[in-house]
Amino acid sequence: MQEIKNIRLLLVEDDEDDLLITRDILEEIPHYKFDIHWASNPALAREILPEKQFDICLCDFRLGMETGLEVIKHIKENYDHIPVIMLTGQDDFEIDSQALKDGASDYLIKGRINASVLGRSIRYAMEHKKAQLRLKESEAELRKSNATKDKFFSIIAHDLRSPFTALLSLSDILLKHYNDLDDDTKKEYIGMIKDSSENTFKLIENLLQWSRIQRGTIEINPSSFNICDLVNRTIGLLKQSADGKNIEITSCLNQELPAFADINMVDTVIRNLMMNSIKFTQPEGKISIEGHLDNNSIYLSIADTGVGMTQKTMDKLFKVEENKSTPGTAGELGTGLGLILCKEFITINKGDILVESEPGKGSKFTVVLPAKS
């Protein structure tokens, strides 16, 4: 015995006689049970739509001062997952064509409709809409995949090439002119090679982690830990970089904040966010770190007095296809990959990253993570 499908149906019809006729036909359709919601005009339909999860809409063409075309356009713009079948008393090719162009799945003539015709139209409309949505999802995934590959190759082509060019150039100078250089110059070159090597290593590490996320092969090992310990350790690691720009880092963490997440991923996120704050804060600036526990979630905020961002820039921060790296206040370079990696790590750990910023007034990044149960 075939399963009975429950269908939530919106019927937009201003004629009560046609309403009753359509309702009777719907009751005759086998294998379907319809939960019918009636809207006598387009305004009422627009009011009902957000309140219900409709599977399909049947819409008359002539609806007083408006036509069913307005309903079709509204549904396509705001509820594109709902297929619409237009019902009309006229066999008009122009109306038929316009309805399909505006997004209708089918166009049926009243008086020629029976349970077989309407049932088949409803079934095809819902299946066709599902296929359309699957295609849109595939297209979105394909665009995201292409953007990821483009970003990956641009980093390899530019951001990896540049530091290696510097490494080769500096090492070549040392090799050819070692005996001609004084000790201070040698130390300076060796220090530049070390800095360039560390930055390149960090970039390769980020690329490897990011590629594992894209392939779905990264492992997550959540555990309980005190997030304050990670923050204090990171402050110690980045103290030299902050001191180089005379940036003051203050932590107001005076309580234990027991998070439940992958400690290595969270460590990477905190380090990236603090490095970003140092990068985009002017000399003599300040970075402050605060945290609290609220409703079984840890909120960790890293705020700086740096250059800040516009809303347009914030909207692009975590989008791989749009995010572009900008130099820091001391000319520090980057790839634009760090924040994207942070977002993905926090999302994997069932958390979120919130951003507040204003040009010239600094930025504030808040990491939200599950607290230890």
C-alpha positions in Angstrom: 0.0 0.0 0.0 1.4 3.4 -1.0 2.2 5.9 1.7 -0.1 8.9 2.1 1.8 12.2 1.8 0.7 15.1 3.9 0.8 18.4 1.8 0.5 21.9 3.3 -1.2 23.9 0.5 -1.9 27.6 0.2 -4.9 28.3 -2.0 -5.2 31.9 -3.2 -8.7 32.3 -4.6 -11.2 35.1 -4.3 -14.3 33.1 -5.5 -15.8 30.9 -2.8 -17.5 28.6 -5.4 -14.1 28.0 -7.1 -12.6 27.4 -3.7 -15.1 24.7 -2.9 -14.7 23.1 -6.4 -10.9 23.1 -6.0 -11.1 21.6 -2.5 -13.4 18.8 -3.7 -10.9 18.0 -6.5 -8.0 18.0 -4.1 -9.9 15.5 -1.9 -10.2 13.1 -4.8 -6.4 13.0 -5.5 -5.1 9.6 -4.4 -2.0 9.2 -2.1 -2.2 12.8 -0.9 -3.8 14.4 2.1 -4.0 18.2 1.8 -3.9 20.7 4.7 -5.5 23.6 2.9 -5.1 27.2 3.9 -7.2 29.7 2.1 -6.3 33.3 1.2 -9.0 35.3 -0.4 -6.6 38.0 -1.7 -2.9 38.6 -2.3 -2.5 40.7 0.8 -3.8 37.9 3.0 -1.5 35.4 1.1 1.5 37.6 1.9 0.4 37.7 5.5 0.0 33.9 5.8 3.1 32.8 3.9 5.7 33.6 6.7 3.6 31.8 9.3 3.4 28.4 7.6 5.7 26.0 6.0 3.9 25.5 2.7 4.7 22.7 0.2 2.8 24.2 -2.7 0.6 27.1 -3.7 -2.4 27.1 -6.0 -3.2 30.7 -7.2 -6.0 32.1 -9.2 -5.1 34.7 -11.9 -7.8 37.3 -11.4 -7.8 38.5 -7.7 -9.6 41.8 -7.6 -7.3 44.8 -8.1 -4.2 42.5 -8.4 -3.4 39.4 -10.4 -1.9 36.1 -9.4 1.3 37.2 -11.2 2.1 39.5 -8.2 1.7 36.5 -5.8 4.0 34.4 -8.0 6.7 37.1 -8.0 6.4 37.6 -4.3 6.8 33.9 -3.6 9.7 33.5 -6.0 11.5 36.5 -4.4 10.9 35.5 -0.8 9.9 31.8 -0.7 11.6 30.3 -3.7 11.3 26.7 -2.3 7.5 26.8 -2.7 6.2 25.8 -6.2 3.2 27.8 -7.6 0.5 26.5 -10.0 -1.6 29.1 -11.6 -5.4 28.4 -12.0 -7.4 30.6 -14.4 -10.7 30.6 -16.3 -9.0 31.8 -19.5 -6.9 29.9 -22.0 -4.6 32.8 -22.7 -1.1 32.1 -24.2 0.3 35.5 -23.1 -0.8 35.0 -19.5 0.4 31.4 -19.6 3.9 32.5 -20.8 4.1 35.4 -18.3 3.2 33.2 -15.4 5.9 30.6 -16.3 8.4 33.5 -16.9 7.6 34.9 -13.4 8.2 31.5 -11.8 5.0 29.5 -12.0 5.5 25.7 -12.3 2.4 25.1 -14.3 -0.7 26.8 -15.7 -4.1 25.0 -15.5 -7.5 26.0 -17.0 -10.4 25.9 -14.6 -13.2 23.7 -16.0 -10.6 21.3 -17.5 -9.1 20.3 -14.2 -9.8 16.9 -12.6 -8.1 15.0 -9.8 -5.8 13.2 -12.3 -4.7 16.5 -14.0 -4.2 18.5 -10.8 -2.6 15.6 -8.9 0.0 15.1 -11.7 0.6 18.8 -11.9 1.2 19.1 -8.1 3.5 16.1 -8.1 5.6 17.3 -11.0 5.7 20.9 -9.6 7.1 19.7 -6.2 9.6 17.3 -7.8 10.8 19.9 -10.3 11.2 22.5 -7.5 13.2 20.0 -5.4 15.4 19.4 -8.5 15.9 23.2 -9.0 16.9 23.6 -5.3 19.4 20.7 -5.6 20.9 22.3 -8.7 21.2 25.7 -6.9 22.9 24.0 -4.0 25.3 22.3 -6.4 26.0 25.5 -8.2 26.7 27.3 -4.9 29.0 24.4 -3.8 30.8 24.6 -7.1 31.3 28.4 -6.9 32.6 27.9 -3.3 34.9 25.1 -4.5 36.3 27.2 -7.4 36.8 30.2 -5.1 38.7 28.0 -2.6 40.9 26.7 -5.4 41.5 30.2 -6.7 42.4 31.4 -3.3 44.7 28.4 -2.8 46.5 29.0 -6.0 46.8 32.7 -5.5 48.5 32.1 -2.1 50.9 29.6 -3.7 51.6 31.9 -6.6 52.1 35.1 -4.7 52.3 34.7 -0.9 54.6 31.7 -1.0 56.8 33.0 -3.9 57.5 36.3 -2.2 59.1 35.0 1.0 61.1 32.4 -0.8 62.4 35.1 -3.1 63.5 37.0 0.0 65.1 33.9 1.5 67.0 33.1 -1.7 68.2 36.6 -2.1 69.4 37.1 1.5 71.1 33.7 1.6 72.8 34.3 -1.7 74.2 37.6 -0.4 75.5 35.9 2.7 77.0 33.1 0.7 78.8 35.4 -1.9 79.8 38.3 0.4 80.1 36.6 3.8 83.7 37.8 4.3 82.9 41.3 3.2 80.1 41.9 5.6 80.5 43.1 9.2 79.0 41.0 12.1 76.1 43.4 12.7 75.0 43.2 9.0 75.3 39.4 9.1 73.2 39.2 12.2 70.6 41.5 10.6 70.4 39.3 7.4 70.2 36.1 9.5 67.4 37.7 11.6 65.5 38.6 8.4 66.0 35.0 7.1 64.6 33.7 10.4 61.6 36.0 10.3 60.8 35.1 6.7 61.2 31.4 7.4 58.8 31.6 10.4 56.2 33.5 8.4 56.5 31.0 5.5 56.2 28.1 7.9 53.0 29.6 9.5 51.5 30.1 6.1 52.2 26.5 5.0 50.8 25.3 8.3 47.6 27.3 7.7 47.4 26.1 4.1 47.6 22.4 5.2 45.0 22.9 8.0 42.7 24.7 5.6 43.1 22.1 2.9 42.2 19.4 5.4 39.0 21.3 6.3 38.0 21.6 2.7 38.6 17.8 2.1 36.7 17.0 5.3 39.7 15.0 6.7 40.6 17.2 9.7 40.0 15.5 13.1 38.4 17.3 16.0 39.2 16.2 19.6 37.1 18.2 22.0 38.2 18.3 25.7 37.7 20.5 28.7 40.4 23.2 29.3 40.7 26.7 30.8 40.7 29.2 28.0 42.5 31.7 30.2 45.6 29.5 30.2 45.7 29.7 26.3 45.3 33.4 26.4 48.1 34.0 28.9 50.4 31.7 27.0 49.7 33.5 23.7 50.3 36.9 25.3 53.8 35.6 26.3 54.5 34.3 22.8 53.5 37.5 21.1 55.0 39.9 23.7 58.1 40.6 21.6 56.0 41.5 18.5 53.8 43.8 20.6 56.8 45.4 22.3 58.3 46.1 18.9 55.4 48.5 18.2 55.1 49.6 21.8 51.6 48.1 22.0 50.2 47.4 25.5 48.3 44.1 26.0 46.1 43.9 29.0 44.1 40.9 30.2 41.1 41.2 32.4 40.7 37.4 32.8 40.5 36.9 36.5 38.4 33.8 36.6 38.5 30.3 35.2 36.7 29.9 31.9 36.2 26.1 31.3 35.7 25.7 27.5 34.8 22.4 25.8 36.4 22.3 22.3 39.5 21.2 20.4 42.3 22.9 22.3 44.7 23.0 19.4 42.2 24.7 17.1 41.2 27.2 19.7 44.9 27.9 20.4 45.3 28.7 16.7 42.3 31.0 16.6 43.4 33.0 19.7 46.9 33.3 18.3 45.6 34.5 14.9 43.2 37.0 16.4 45.9 38.5 18.6 48.4 38.6 15.8 45.8 40.5 13.7 45.2 43.0 16.5 49.0 43.7 16.7 49.2 43.9 13.0 46.5 46.5 12.6 47.2 48.6 15.7 49.4 51.6 15.5 52.5 52.0 17.7 51.6 53.1 21.2 48.2 51.4 20.8 46.4 49.0 23.2 44.9 45.6 23.1 42.5 44.4 25.8 41.2 40.9 26.4 38.1 40.1 28.4 36.0 37.0 29.0 32.9 35.7 30.7 30.6 32.7 31.0 26.9 33.1 30.0 24.3 30.5 29.4 26.7 27.6 29.0 28.8 29.5 26.5 32.3 31.1 26.9 32.6 34.7 25.4 36.3 35.7 24.8 36.8 39.2 23.4 40.0 40.7 21.9 39.6 44.5 21.3 42.2 46.8 19.9 42.6 50.6 19.2 43.7 49.9 15.6 42.6 51.1 12.2 39.2 49.5 12.4 37.0 48.5 9.4 34.0 49.6 7.5 30.8 47.4 7.4 31.6 46.5 3.8 35.0 45.1 4.9 33.5 43.2 7.8 31.0 41.5 5.5 33.9 40.1 3.5 36.1 38.9 6.3 35.1 35.3 6.3 34.4 34.8 2.6 37.2 33.1 0.8 36.2 34.5 -2.6 36.1 38.1 -1.4 38.6 38.4 1.5 41.7 40.4 0.5 44.8 40.8 2.7 45.8 44.3 3.5 49.2 45.4 5.0 49.4 46.2 8.7 50.3 49.5 10.3 54.0 48.7 10.0 53.7 47.1 6.5 53.1 43.6 7.8 52.0 41.3 5.0 49.4 38.5 5.2 47.3 36.2 3.0 43.7 36.9 4.2 43.5 33.2 5.1 44.0 33.5 8.9 40.5 34.8 9.7 38.8 32.4 7.3 40.7 29.6 9.1 39.6 31.0 12.5 35.9 31.0 11.4 36.0 27.5 10.2 37.8 26.2 13.3 35.3 27.8 15.6 32.3 26.6 13.5 33.6 23.1 13.6 33.7 23.4 17.4 30.0 24.5 17.5 30.9 28.1 18.2 30.9 31.5 16.5 33.0 34.6 15.9 31.4 38.1 16.3 32.9 41.2 14.9 32.5 44.9 15.9 34.5 47.6 14.3 34.5 51.2 13.2 37.1 53.0 11.0 39.7 54.7 13.1 38.3 53.4 16.4 39.6 49.8 16.4 38.1 46.3 16.2 36.6 43.8 18.6 36.5 40.1 17.9 34.5 37.9 20.2 34.9 34.1 20.2 31.9 32.1 21.4 32.5 28.5 22.5 30.6 25.8 24.4 31.4 25.8 28.1 32.3 22.6 29.9 29.0 20.8 30.8 
